[in-house]
Amino acid sequence: MRRLTLPLLTASYFMVAMIPALLLWRSGGGWGAGVAVMVGALGLCFAFHGLISRALETNSLRGELEAIREAHRIVIDQMERMDRRVSEVVEITTVDAQRRSEELTSEVHLLEDLVQRMSQKLEERLSTPPLIGAPRDQERHHRQSVALLETVRQALAENRVDLYLQPVVNLPQRRTVFYESFSRLRDETGRVMMPAEYLTVAEPEGLVTAIDNLLLFRCVQIVRRLAKTDKKIGIFCNVSMGSLGDETFFPQFLELLSENRDLAGALIFEFGQAAFDTRGSMEARNMGKLADLGFRFSLDKIIDLDLDFQDLARSDVKFIKVAAQFLLDQLVETDDGLILKSLPDLAAQDFSALTQRYGVEIIVEKVEAERQIVDILELEIGYGQGHLFGEPRPIRDAVLAETSPPTDFMRPATRKRVARRG
């Protein structure tokens, strides 16, 4: 289209110039005068065209310059915003790094303190030799106990703590909704030490609480790492009443959890029914402090279904775990239907509804066979756990490595002490 514009304009100008030339010629002016008038008119037309073109080009250039100025202002504004954002990010990153550094330092100091306390207890045990004249079996047992406890101390001090997770599924869909965690120790050869192996020795020596404190602390560290990748994850972590009643450990542990309140939805503290029923006033108060931070509790090792549900609700116990075979053994067939031995006045199918009225969910654990599922579903229980749904499996070494405190934070005095005792 633009190619036709100039020829059309030229033709138009030529036609306009011919009009005065023809008028002059018809009036007797002659061909020469007509041609001269036509050339002059054409010149005027092209001069006028040039003026208009320059005016249009000038306006166009002004518009383009204004657009460039506007784009420049926008770029400058964006650069200023980006600069402010970068400054904010740098400030936030610096503050977060400082906070994280302080948290790591605090946690490492707590870990060091726990290991040191256990080392002191072990040294007290070492300083008490077996009675003179004791039978050889007792002397051999004493040496074995000391060696085993030293292996446990080294495993905790050198961070040879593994976390195993077993799925808890919803029923009947069998979709994983929680995990239960199990802490395992490894000796210097990498062999996994089961709790039964060292607890039988640690309990008589009064070291169970020290071990529980360390394992609980490591469990929380690892769960915090897992929660970063999956906010919906919920993990049951075993805690002993000894840890809740430890006047030295618990305040430090509570401070750690206060700095990690975001874990309240991901961490569920679990202890046995017998321990819960015999808890003292201090343990109850400390449970309340954890509940105030938003943490929940669970009871396992259920030996009596006739529970005080009001007490459970007051204590923020949200789950109870009942062994599958124990629950099925409680079922009794009557003329009115199935009942539970512990609750003869309640229909077995109503037990789950009763617990839910108090905000407590039932998890049937140790489910080993499909035939157990049929009876469990008839009781309208919503959660199951056991080898049928998945065995405990260790989490990735990478996750464990990322939860390990850096050695740069270790205090020199402690490093020397651990090295000398190891």
CORRA-V433378 format. One line per field, one symbol per residue. ss: DSSP state (H for helix, E for strand, L for the rest). burial: b if it has 16 or more other ideal C-beta (glycine too) atoms within 10 Angstrom, else e. A space follows every 50 residues. Layout:
ss->???
burial->???
This chain:
ss->LHHHHHHHHHHHHHHHHHHHHHHHHHLLLHHHHHHHHHHHHHHHHHHHHH HHHHHHHHHHHHHHHHHHHHHHHHHHHHHHHHHHHHHHHHHHHHHHHHHH HHHHHHHHHHHHHHHHHHHHHHHHHHLLLLLLLLLHHHHHHHHHHHHHHH HHHHHHHLLLEEEEEEEEEELLLLLEEEEEEEEEEELLLLLEELHHHHHH HHLLLLLHHHHHHHHHHHHHHHHHHHHHHLLLLLEEEELLHHHHLLLLHH HHHHHHHHLLHHHHHLEEEEEEHHHHHLLLHHHHHHHHHHHHLLLEEEEE LLLLLLLLHHHHHHLLEEEEEEEHHHHHHHEEEELLEEEELLEEEEEHHH HHHHHHHLLLEEEEELLLLHHHHHHHHHLLLLEEELLLLLLLEELLHHHH HHHLLLHHHLLHHHHHHHHHHL
burial->eeeeeeeeeeeebeeebbeebeebbeeeeeeeebeebbeebbeebeeeee eeeeeeeeeeeeeeeeeeeeeeeeeeeeeeeeeeeeeeeeeeeeeeeeee eeeeeebbbbbbebbebbbebbeebeeeeeeeeeeeeeeeebeebbebbb bbbbbbbebbbbbbbbbbbebeeeebebbbbbbbbbeeeeeebebeebee bbeebebbbbbbbbbbbbbbbbbbbbbeeeeebbbbbbbbbbbbbbeebb ebbbebbeebeebeebbbbbbbbebbeebeeebbebbeebbeeebbbbbb bbeebebebeebeebbbbbbbbbbeebeebeeeeeeebbbeebeeebbee bbebbeebebebbbbbbeeeebbebbeebebbbbbbebbbeeeebeeeeb eebebeeeebeeebeebbeeee
